[in-house]
Amino acid sequence: AAGLTLPVFVAEMGGHMVPAFHHWLHGLVDPQALRLMQLVLVTLVLAGPGRRFFAKGLPALIRRAPDMNALVALGAGAAWAYSVFVTLAPGLVPEAGRVVYFEAAAMIVVLILLGRALEARARGRAGQAISRLVALQPQTARGEDGQDLPLGLVTPGMRLILRPGERVPVDGVVVSGS
């Protein structure tokens, strides 16, 4: 999605950062051809990586239970649809309104996908950290008689012995010692 969006973003936003870029680009490529190229690239973004937002979001809207997918589908879909209209039928739009928003439609999808990827990565790391913590828990506890027993056999009220430096296998109250 990002690879397809980058040329669209640069074509539309490059002139805001470097005004001469806009004039150079429009001297090099016909503005209508540039819009058609953006239409193709952004359609690929929305039909490919962005399809999941429409597949989940539009049914949620129909059920009157909108979610994040519905919001993304509405935002990206509206920007794309208006831009397609302006690109294919510019004569039906007043001169001042002949602006395309293809980059906005694509960037919405790219940024949400990036956010979800970062979230999944963070969840994975948190899950690994929890697994490592669980692995630190001892598998046995030492009963009053000094014998090791599996944690599954430890019951509330049972007295256990814990030697200095050992990991505490279960929650409890210190009866004697420190």
Secondary structure by P-SEA (a helix, b strand, c coil): ccccaaaaaaaaccccccaaaaaaaaaaccaaaaaaaaaaaaaaaaaccccccccccaaaaaaccccaaaaaaaaaaaaaaaaaaaaaccccccccccccaaaaaaaaaaaaaaaaaaaaaaaaaaaaaaaaaaaacccccccccccccccccccccbbbbbcccccccbbbbbcccc
